[in-house]
Each structure stands twice: as structure tokens, then as C-alpha cells.
């Protein structure tokens, strides 16, 4: 990984712009989830069709993760990040103008390609604003921005949607994202590679991606985003359709969850870096997620439901930074973009499966209960895989920071 770039004020400005850009583009995806009951009513589509709407974008996003990570290691990630944000926000704007279900599916599929150019380059950009031993903190801070925007979305969205409508709100989100992107393009700095560092080759990629821990961590990534995407996309519908509350109540509950999740991203990375035990953070998080998700179908009273979702939200992304840091302890940090891209590819396979799968469970059974229990089972399986990773010795910090003989050539 490249050294920390710029002086302290420049790094603070760059970090802020990166996080705000990530926050604004997250509004578009979050808006689709929050307004899904209204979108379904306007288009006359079933829960399965709504799940396919989410899955189409997540599928192309997943397919592009490894290429995106590879490109991030070869080219300036700022350029990739800018292109990705521009395409994502323009497609969010056109989403608000379309009436055809088929065109909306195509819109989201193309949007997934551009969103893939935001994630890995953005993580690489923000990681280079922090020291090597604060990598998990940097990654947690990056994602915390997206959840911070969800607080605003779910608190104000239900209040604004009645006078403005979901289409105008989506257009407003997209326009705001373009303005923030303009500021980043003008004021933000790139992330040049360390002097003498060689860009990765496909031989490097094969060597890195053959490591056992990379694949085991990939399974946990599958579980992570299956839970995050499934809960984020379907929680408003669960509260409205299964629990019988209004969209305003659903927005308030989701906002409370997002308010808890946002700082937990940063906290999980900080704890992991301080203790030097990312796997412990991962294991505790998965155990708590398994319990809270399993209990959701049994809780109908609003105060208890809010409490349960709040506890679930603490651990939903607590292990984001630590989990991305785990494979780097075993394969080194010379090609962070590639490793990050593979990890997020696995994660988004989980996102595709359960953004669509929970809709199928709803259609087949009339409720989300079976889908939630499937998610809880996945968390338990992820906990077992965490134990397996703990049995594999990690590279020492000095070794991890040293290029392999192939990388040195």
C-alpha cells in the first residue's frame, strides 16, 4: 500500500470529501428500499419482481468487483471513483423519470457497474489517508458515511415523500450527489502508488486468490452483505406489511437503526486496530446477528421491535473494517484493491441472493419469517468459518508489508 499522502489538513479535507461522496450515492439505493411500497404501488409489481429490481443492480455490481479492484491497483483510484460516482448519480436521476419496469431493471443493472467503480477505489483512497496500523478504522469510517446518510433519509424521507413524491426525492438525491462530486473532482487528491511499486499482474492475482483464508473470508463476506442488503432492502416492507405499522413508523425505526449502525462501523475498526484481533470482532458480531435476526419474527410490539432492531444494527456493520483486514494479514498489502475487490465480489453474491430471495420467501409463505431464519442460519455458519480462519497462522506485520518475490520483480 502507498504511504500516507499529504499533510494533515489535506488528508482531513480529502477524507471528508470521500466520505460525503460515499454518503450521497448511498442515498439513491437507500431511497429505493424506503420507498419500495410506493414504487410497487406505482408500477403494480409483486414482491418477487421488486426483489429482482434490487438483485439486477447487485448482480452486475458483484461481477465487476474483481475487475474494479484490479483496476484500482493499476490506475489512479480517484479517476475511477469519479467516473463511478458520475454514472451512479446520473442513473439515479433517470430512475426517477422511468415508468417501465423493464427499463428500471436495465437502469439498475447498469448502475451496478458504475457503483462497482466507487467501492474498491474509494476504500483504497481513504486507506491512504491513514497509517498502516489504522486500516480497519479507515475502512469503517468509509462505510459509516453511507449509514449516516441513511439516518437523514429515513428520518426526513417519509415526511417529504407526501408533498414531493418519491420521484422528486430521488432526483433531489441525485442532484445533490453530483454537486458533492464536483467538489471532490476539484479539491480532492489522488492516491499515487509507492515509488518503485509494481502494478499487479494476472499471475499475482492467481497467487493471491488461491489462498485459503481469502476464500474463507469470502464466505463470511457473502454472509455479511446477505444480511446487510436483505435487512436494508426489506426492513421497511417487513415493518409495514408483516408488522402492520405505517411507512412513517417504518422510516423512524430504520432511521434509529441507521443512527446506531453509523458509529458502529468506525467503532468496530477502532477496536480491531487497538486490540489487533479483527477475528474476535467478526465472531462476536456474527453471534449477535444470528440471535437478533432469529428473534425478529417473534417480536410484534413496537418498543420491543425497536430495541431488537437497534441491537441488531449495532453489530450489522461492526465487523466491516476488521473483516476486510483479515485476508490482508495473510496475503500482505501490496495489492489491496484486488483483495478488496474479491472480498466485495463474494459479499455481493450474498446481497444478490437475499435481496431477491427474501422477496421469494415472502411470495411463497406470505411472510418474511422463513427468510429471516435462513439469514440467522447463515450467520451461525459464518461464525464456524471464523473459527476455521483463527486456526490459520497470519503473516507478521513486517512480512505483510514486504512484497513477495514476484511483486518485487
N, C-alpha and C positions, 0 to 999 in steps of 0.2 A: 504494500500500500504506500501511496505517496506520503510524504511528510505533511504535517500541519501547514496549511497555506495561509499567508497574510498575517498582518498584525492583529491585535485583539479587537479593535473597533471594526476592522474589515471583516473579521470572522464573525463577529456578532451580527453585522448587517447581512452578511451572506446567509448565515444560519436562519435569521428571521425571515428573509425572503423565500428561502427554500421551504420552510415550514408553512408559511402563509400560502404559497403556491399549491402545496400539497393539500392544505385545508380547503381551498376554494374548489379544486377539482373534485374533492370528495363530496362536496355539496350536491353535485349532479346525481351521482349514484345513490346517495342517501335520500335525495328528493324523490327518486323513482320508488324507493321502498316505502317511504312515508305516505306518498300519495297513491300507492298501488290500489287501494279500494276505489278511489275516484277514477284512476286510469282504467281499471277493469270495467267500471260502470260506463265510462265514455265509449270504450271500444267493444263492450259486450263479450269479453273473453273469460275463459274458465281459469281456475287456479293453476292447472297444468300448463295452459298457454302463458299465463303470467310467469310461471317458473321458467319456461323456455325463453321468455324475454330476458330474464336475468342470466340464464345459462349461456345464451348466444354470445354475449359480450365477455363473460368469464372464460368461455372456451377458447376464443381467439386470444384473449389476454394470457391464458395459460400456455398456449402453443408458442407464443412469442417470448416467453421469459428467458429461455436459454440463449436464443439469438440476441436478445436485448442485453443480457449480462455480458456476453462475448463482445458485443459492440462497445459496451461501456469500458471494457478493459483496453480496447484498441483505439478509440476516438475520444474526443473531449466530451465528457458526460453532460456538460452544460448545453451543448448544441442538441444532443438527443433529448434532454429534459425539456428544452424549449419547444422543439418540434412536437413532442408528445403532448405537452400542455396545450399548445395551439390547436392541434387536431381534436383533443378531448373536449375543449370548451366550444369549438365550432360545432361539433356533433351534438353536444348538449343543447345548443341553441336550435339546431334543426329538429331535434327530438320534440321540442315544444311546438313545432309547426306542422308535424305529420299527423295524419288521421288513419292511415292504413296500418294494420297490424303487421303485414309483410314488410313494409318499409321501415317500421320501427325495429323489427328483428334485424334487418340489414344494418340499420343505424347503429345498433348496439354491438353487432359483430365487428364493424369497422372501428367503433370506439374502443373495443378491447385491444386492437392493435396499437392504437395511439397511447392508451393507458399503460401498455407494457413499456413504452419508452419513458414513462415517468418514474416507475418504481425503482428498478435497479440503478439507473443513473442518479436518481435523487438520493438513494441510500449512499451511493459512492460519494456524491458531492458533500453530503452532511458529515459523513465519516471523516472526511479530510479536514473538517473544521475542528476536530478533537484529537487528543493524544491517542496513541495506540491502545493504552490500557483503559480507555473510556469508550470503546467501540460499541458495547451494548447500550450504554447511555445515549450515545448519538442516534442509534437506530430506534430506540424507544421514543426519543424526542421527535423524530421524523413522523412516526405514526400517530403520536399524541396530537399533532396538528389536525389530522383528519377527524379524530374524535372530538376535538374542541369545536370544529365547525358543526358537527352533528348536534352539539348542545344547542347552539343557536338555531339550527334548522328545526329541531323537534320542539323547541320552546316557542318559537315565533311562527313556524310554518302553519300549524292549524289555525292560528289567529289571522294570518294573511291570506290563506287559501280561499276563504269565503268571499272577500271583496275582490281579489285579484284573479283567482283561478289558478290551477296547478300549472297551466301552460305559461302564463306570465311570470310565475315564480321561477320556473325552470330557465326562462330566458334571462331573468334578472341574475340568477346564479352564474350563468354562462358569461354574461357581460361583465360581471364583477371579476370573474376568473381571468378574462382577457386583460383587464386593467392591471391586475396584480402581475400577470405575466410580462406585460410591457415594462413594469418597474424592474422586474428581475433581469430581463434582457438588457436593460440599460445600466443597471447598477451592480448586478451580481457578477461574481468572478467564476472562472472555470476551475478545473481541478487537474493541472498538468501532472503527468506521471513523474515519479522519482527519476533523477538523472541516471542514465545507464540502464534503466529497467526495460525489459523486452516485452512487447505485447504478446499475449498468449497465442499459441498455435493449436491446431486441432489435436495434435499429439498430446499437448498439455491437457487439453480438455478431456481426452480419453483417460489419461492417467488420474486426473483429479476425480472424475465422475465414476471411477471404478472402486473408490474407497468405500469400505463397508459402512462407516459412520455417516458418510454423505447420504447414502440410501436410507439408513435407519432414521436419520434426522428428517429426511424427505417424507417418510411415513408420518412422523409427528406433524410436519408442516401440512400434510393432507388433512389430518385431524383438526389442526388449528383453524384453517380457513373454512373447513366444512362447518365448524361451529360458528365462527365469526360471521360468515356470509349467510348461513342458514338462519341464525338468530337475527342479524341485522335486517335481512330482506323480509322475513316473515313475522317478526315480532309484532309490528303494528296490526297485521291481519289477525294474528293469534289473539291479541287483546280485544279487537273489535268483534271478530266472528266466533271465536271459541269461548271467550270470557264474557262477551256481551256489553262491553263498555264503548263509549263514543270515541271518534277519532281524536278529539281534543284530549281525552284521558290517555289514549294511546301515545299521543305526541308527548305529553307530560312524563309518562312513565319511561319512554325511550330517552327523553332528554336527561332524566335522572340517571339512567344507566350510562349514557354517554359522558355525563359530568363525572362519574366515578371512574370510567374507563380511561379518560384522557390522562389524568395524572398517574394512573397505574402503569401506563406504558413507560413513562420516564422512571418511575419508582422501581419497576422490575429491573430495568437496565442498570440503575444505580446500585441496587442491592447486589446484583450479579457481579458487577465490577468491583465493588467493595469486598465481597466475600471470595471472589474468584471461583464461585461454584454455580455456573449457569444451570447445570442439570438439576440442582436442588430446587431452583425457582421453577423450572419446567415441570418437575414432578409434583410439587405442591399445587401448582396451577391446574394441572390435568385432573388431579384427585378432586379438587373442589368443583371443577366444572362438571365432572361426572355426577356428583351428588346433586348439585343445584339443578341441572338440566333434567335429571331423572324425576325430581320433585315437582317440576312445573305443571304437569297435567293434573296434579292433585290439589293445587292451590287456586282457589277461586275468589277469595276475599281480597279486596283491593289493597289494604295495608300489608297483608302478608305477601301478596304478589309483588308489590313494590320492593319490599325488603329482600325477597328471594332474587329478583332481577338485579337489585343493587349488589348483592353479594356475588352473583354470577358475573356481573360487569367488572368487578374488581379483578377477577382472575382471567377474564376473557382475552386480554392482550398483555397481561402482566409479564408473560414469558416471551413476548415477541423478540426483543433485542437479545436476550440470552439464547433463544433457540437459533437465531441466525448466527450467533457467535460460536455455537458448539462445533459445527464442522470445521470452522477455521482453526480451532485448537488442534485439529488432527491433520489438516492438509496445508496449513500455512496461509499467509495473507497476500501472496504475490498476485493472485487472480481473484480478488474479492467479487468483482462483477459476475464472473462465471459461476462461482459457487452460490452467490445470492440469486442469480437467475435460475439455477436448477432448483434451489430451495423453494422459490416462489412458483416455479412450474408445478412442483408437487402440491404446493398449497392450493393452487387454483384448480387443480383436478378435484380436490375436495370441495372447493367452492362451487364448481360446476355441478358436481354430483348432488349436493344438498340444496342448492338454490332451486334446482329443478325437482329433486327427489321429495322435498317436503311438500311441494305442491301436489305431486303424485300421491303421496300418503294421504293428504287432505281429500283429494278426489275419491280415493279408494275406500277410505274409512269414515269420512265425514268430520274428522278432527285431525289435529297435529300431534296427538299423543304418541302414536307409533313412531313417527319420525323423530320426535324428541328422545324417545327411549333408544332409538338407533344411534343418535348422536352421543348419548350418555355411554353406550357400549363402546363407541369409537374412542372416547376419552379414556376409558379403562384400558383398552388395547394400547393406546399411546403411552400410558403410564408403564405398562410392561416393557415397551420398547425403550423407554427412558432408562430403565434398569439395565437393559442389554447394552446400551451405549456406555453406561457407567463402568462396564467390565472391560472396555477397550482403552488401553493407555493413551493419553494425549501426548502430543509433542510438547517439549519445553518451550517457554516463551522465546528463548534465544534461537532455537531451531525453527520455530514457527515464523520468525521474522527473516530467516535466511532463505534465499531462493534455492530450489533444488538444482542439481547439476544441469538438468535440461533447461531450467529457467535461466541459469547463469549464462548458458550458451546463447 
